[in-house]
């Protein structure tokens, strides 16, 4: 199940974030934080997890990158 959800994430979310990452990655932290919050909410929504779930463990489990690592 996680493999299918990872494919959905990569095709729907990561592709859009990667498209504008050079612009978003160089913006001010206040604007970047809004993007990070939205990104984390989308991951939790796709996985049908509660909002209090630790997002770092989700990144590791699905082997996906957060916004900062995508930019680097």
VEXKOL-780784 format. One record per residue: residue in one letter; z, x, y of N, C-alpha, C in turn. Coordinates in nm, 2 decimals. Atoms other than C-alpha are relative to their C-alpha. Example, Ala and Ser with C-alpha at 12.3 -4.5 7.8 and 13.67 -1.06 7.14 Angstrom:
+------+--------+--------+--------+--------+--------+--------+--------+--------+--------+
| code |   n_zz |   n_xx |   n_yy |  ca_zz |  ca_xx |  ca_yy |   c_zz |   c_xx |   c_yy |
+------+--------+--------+--------+--------+--------+--------+--------+--------+--------+
|    A |   0.00 |   0.09 |  -0.12 |   0.78 |   1.23 |  -0.45 |   0.00 |   0.09 |   0.12 |
|    S |   0.00 |  -0.09 |  -0.11 |   0.71 |   1.37 |  -0.11 |   0.08 |  -0.08 |   0.11 |
+------+--------+--------+--------+--------+--------+--------+--------+--------+--------+
# end
This chain:
+------+--------+--------+--------+--------+--------+--------+--------+--------+--------+
| code |   n_zz |   n_xx |   n_yy |  ca_zz |  ca_xx |  ca_yy |   c_zz |   c_xx |   c_yy |
+------+--------+--------+--------+--------+--------+--------+--------+--------+--------+
|    X |   0.00 |   0.08 |  -0.12 |   0.00 |   0.00 |   0.00 |   0.00 |   0.09 |   0.13 |
|    X |   0.00 |  -0.08 |  -0.11 |   0.08 |   0.28 |   0.24 |  -0.13 |   0.07 |   0.04 |
|    X |   0.13 |  -0.06 |  -0.03 |  -0.26 |   0.43 |   0.20 |  -0.09 |  -0.09 |   0.07 |
|    X |   0.08 |   0.10 |  -0.07 |  -0.43 |   0.11 |   0.31 |   0.05 |  -0.02 |   0.14 |
|    X |  -0.05 |   0.02 |  -0.13 |  -0.20 |   0.07 |   0.60 |  -0.03 |   0.13 |   0.09 |
|    X |   0.04 |  -0.12 |  -0.07 |  -0.27 |   0.43 |   0.70 |  -0.14 |   0.00 |   0.05 |
|    X |   0.14 |   0.02 |  -0.04 |  -0.64 |   0.36 |   0.70 |  -0.02 |  -0.10 |   0.11 |
|    X |   0.01 |   0.10 |  -0.11 |  -0.59 |   0.06 |   0.92 |   0.05 |   0.06 |   0.13 |
|    X |  -0.05 |  -0.07 |  -0.12 |  -0.38 |   0.26 |   1.16 |  -0.10 |   0.10 |   0.06 |
|    X |   0.09 |  -0.10 |  -0.05 |  -0.63 |   0.54 |   1.18 |  -0.13 |  -0.06 |   0.06 |
|    X |   0.12 |   0.06 |  -0.05 |  -0.93 |   0.31 |   1.23 |   0.03 |  -0.09 |   0.13 |
|    X |  -0.02 |   0.09 |  -0.11 |  -0.77 |   0.07 |   1.48 |   0.08 |   0.07 |   0.12 |
|    X |  -0.09 |  -0.05 |  -0.10 |  -0.50 |   0.26 |   1.67 |  -0.03 |   0.15 |   0.04 |
|    X |   0.02 |  -0.14 |  -0.03 |  -0.55 |   0.64 |   1.64 |  -0.14 |   0.03 |   0.06 |
|    X |   0.13 |  -0.03 |  -0.05 |  -0.92 |   0.62 |   1.71 |  -0.01 |  -0.03 |   0.15 |
|    X |   0.00 |   0.04 |  -0.14 |  -0.86 |   0.44 |   2.05 |   0.09 |   0.11 |   0.08 |
|    X |  -0.08 |  -0.09 |  -0.07 |  -0.58 |   0.68 |   2.14 |  -0.07 |   0.14 |   0.01 |
|    X |   0.07 |  -0.13 |   0.00 |  -0.79 |   0.99 |   2.05 |  -0.11 |   0.00 |   0.10 |
|    X |   0.11 |   0.01 |  -0.09 |  -1.07 |   0.86 |   2.26 |   0.04 |   0.04 |   0.15 |
|    X |  -0.04 |  -0.04 |  -0.13 |  -0.87 |   0.90 |   2.58 |   0.12 |   0.09 |   0.01 |
|    X |  -0.12 |  -0.09 |   0.00 |  -0.61 |   1.16 |   2.48 |   0.00 |   0.11 |   0.10 |
|    X |   0.00 |  -0.11 |  -0.10 |  -0.73 |   1.43 |   2.72 |   0.04 |  -0.05 |   0.13 |
|    X |  -0.04 |   0.05 |  -0.13 |  -0.68 |   1.20 |   3.01 |   0.15 |  -0.05 |  -0.01 |
|    X |  -0.13 |   0.05 |   0.02 |  -0.36 |   1.03 |   2.88 |   0.10 |   0.12 |  -0.02 |
|    X |  -0.09 |  -0.11 |   0.03 |  -0.21 |   1.36 |   2.76 |   0.04 |   0.09 |   0.13 |
|    X |  -0.02 |  -0.08 |  -0.12 |  -0.23 |   1.52 |   3.11 |   0.07 |  -0.09 |   0.11 |
|    X |  -0.05 |   0.09 |  -0.11 |  -0.08 |   1.22 |   3.30 |   0.15 |   0.03 |   0.01 |
|    X |  -0.15 |  -0.01 |  -0.02 |   0.28 |   1.19 |   3.43 |   0.08 |  -0.06 |  -0.12 |
|    X |  -0.09 |   0.05 |   0.11 |   0.56 |   1.14 |   3.18 |   0.03 |  -0.15 |   0.01 |
|    X |  -0.03 |   0.14 |  -0.02 |   0.64 |   0.80 |   3.32 |  -0.11 |  -0.09 |  -0.06 |
|    X |   0.11 |   0.08 |   0.05 |   0.29 |   0.67 |   3.23 |  -0.02 |   0.03 |  -0.15 |
|    X |   0.02 |  -0.04 |   0.14 |   0.28 |   0.86 |   2.90 |   0.11 |  -0.07 |  -0.08 |
|    X |  -0.10 |   0.07 |   0.08 |   0.61 |   0.70 |   2.79 |  -0.04 |  -0.14 |  -0.03 |
|    X |   0.04 |   0.14 |   0.03 |   0.46 |   0.35 |   2.82 |  -0.10 |   0.01 |  -0.11 |
|    X |   0.09 |  -0.02 |   0.11 |   0.18 |   0.47 |   2.59 |   0.07 |   0.03 |  -0.13 |
|    X |  -0.07 |  -0.04 |   0.13 |   0.42 |   0.62 |   2.34 |   0.08 |  -0.13 |  -0.05 |
|    X |  -0.07 |   0.12 |   0.05 |   0.63 |   0.29 |   2.33 |  -0.10 |  -0.10 |  -0.06 |
|    X |   0.10 |   0.09 |   0.06 |   0.32 |   0.09 |   2.27 |  -0.05 |   0.05 |  -0.13 |
|    X |   0.04 |  -0.06 |   0.12 |   0.20 |   0.33 |   2.01 |   0.10 |  -0.02 |  -0.12 |
|    X |  -0.10 |   0.02 |   0.10 |   0.53 |   0.31 |   1.82 |   0.01 |  -0.15 |  -0.04 |
|    X |  -0.01 |   0.14 |   0.04 |   0.54 |  -0.07 |   1.84 |  -0.12 |  -0.04 |  -0.08 |
|    X |   0.11 |   0.03 |   0.08 |   0.19 |  -0.09 |   1.70 |   0.01 |   0.05 |  -0.15 |
|    X |  -0.03 |  -0.05 |   0.13 |   0.29 |   0.13 |   1.41 |   0.09 |  -0.09 |  -0.08 |
|    X |  -0.10 |   0.09 |   0.07 |   0.59 |  -0.09 |   1.33 |  -0.06 |  -0.13 |  -0.03 |
|    X |   0.06 |   0.13 |   0.03 |   0.38 |  -0.40 |   1.36 |  -0.10 |   0.00 |  -0.12 |
|    X |   0.10 |  -0.01 |   0.11 |   0.11 |  -0.28 |   1.12 |   0.08 |   0.01 |  -0.13 |
|    X |  -0.09 |  -0.02 |   0.12 |   0.39 |  -0.18 |   0.87 |   0.09 |  -0.12 |  -0.02 |
|    X |  -0.09 |   0.11 |   0.00 |   0.58 |  -0.50 |   0.94 |   0.15 |   0.04 |  -0.02 |
|    X |  -0.14 |  -0.06 |   0.00 |   0.90 |  -0.31 |   1.01 |   0.08 |  -0.06 |   0.12 |
|    X |  -0.08 |   0.04 |  -0.12 |   1.19 |  -0.41 |   1.24 |  -0.01 |   0.10 |   0.11 |
|    X |   0.02 |  -0.08 |  -0.12 |   1.19 |  -0.27 |   1.59 |   0.11 |   0.12 |   0.00 |
|    X |  -0.11 |  -0.10 |   0.00 |   1.51 |  -0.06 |   1.51 |  -0.03 |   0.11 |  -0.10 |
|    X |   0.04 |  -0.10 |   0.10 |   1.33 |   0.14 |   1.24 |  -0.03 |   0.14 |   0.06 |
|    X |   0.02 |  -0.14 |  -0.05 |   1.33 |   0.52 |   1.29 |  -0.15 |   0.03 |  -0.01 |
|    X |   0.15 |  -0.02 |   0.00 |   0.97 |   0.60 |   1.39 |  -0.03 |   0.14 |  -0.05 |
|    X |   0.03 |  -0.14 |   0.05 |   1.00 |   0.98 |   1.30 |  -0.03 |   0.00 |  -0.15 |
|    X |   0.02 |   0.00 |   0.14 |   1.04 |   0.90 |   0.94 |  -0.13 |  -0.07 |  -0.04 |
|    X |   0.12 |   0.06 |   0.02 |   0.74 |   0.67 |   0.96 |  -0.12 |   0.09 |   0.02 |
|    X |   0.11 |  -0.11 |  -0.03 |   0.52 |   0.95 |   1.11 |  -0.01 |   0.09 |  -0.12 |
|    X |   0.00 |  -0.10 |   0.12 |   0.63 |   1.18 |   0.82 |  -0.05 |  -0.07 |  -0.13 |
|    X |   0.04 |   0.07 |   0.12 |   0.58 |   0.92 |   0.55 |  -0.15 |  -0.03 |  -0.01 |
|    X |   0.14 |   0.03 |   0.00 |   0.23 |   0.82 |   0.66 |  -0.09 |   0.12 |   0.03 |
|    X |   0.07 |  -0.13 |  -0.04 |   0.14 |   1.18 |   0.76 |  -0.10 |  -0.02 |   0.12 |
|    X |   0.08 |   0.03 |  -0.13 |   0.02 |   1.07 |   1.11 |   0.07 |   0.08 |   0.11 |
|    X |  -0.06 |  -0.07 |  -0.12 |   0.08 |   1.23 |   1.45 |   0.04 |  -0.09 |   0.11 |
|    X |  -0.04 |   0.07 |  -0.12 |   0.26 |   1.11 |   1.75 |  -0.09 |   0.04 |   0.12 |
|    X |   0.09 |  -0.02 |  -0.12 |   0.10 |   1.11 |   2.10 |  -0.01 |   0.15 |   0.04 |
|    X |  -0.01 |  -0.15 |  -0.04 |   0.22 |   1.47 |   2.18 |  -0.08 |   0.09 |  -0.09 |
|    X |   0.07 |  -0.09 |   0.10 |   0.08 |   1.62 |   1.86 |  -0.15 |  -0.03 |   0.00 |
|    X |   0.14 |   0.03 |  -0.01 |  -0.25 |   1.44 |   1.90 |  -0.06 |   0.07 |   0.12 |
|    X |   0.05 |  -0.07 |  -0.12 |  -0.29 |   1.59 |   2.24 |  -0.01 |   0.15 |  -0.02 |
|    X |   0.01 |  -0.14 |   0.03 |  -0.21 |   1.94 |   2.12 |  -0.10 |   0.04 |  -0.10 |
+------+--------+--------+--------+--------+--------+--------+--------+--------+--------+
# end
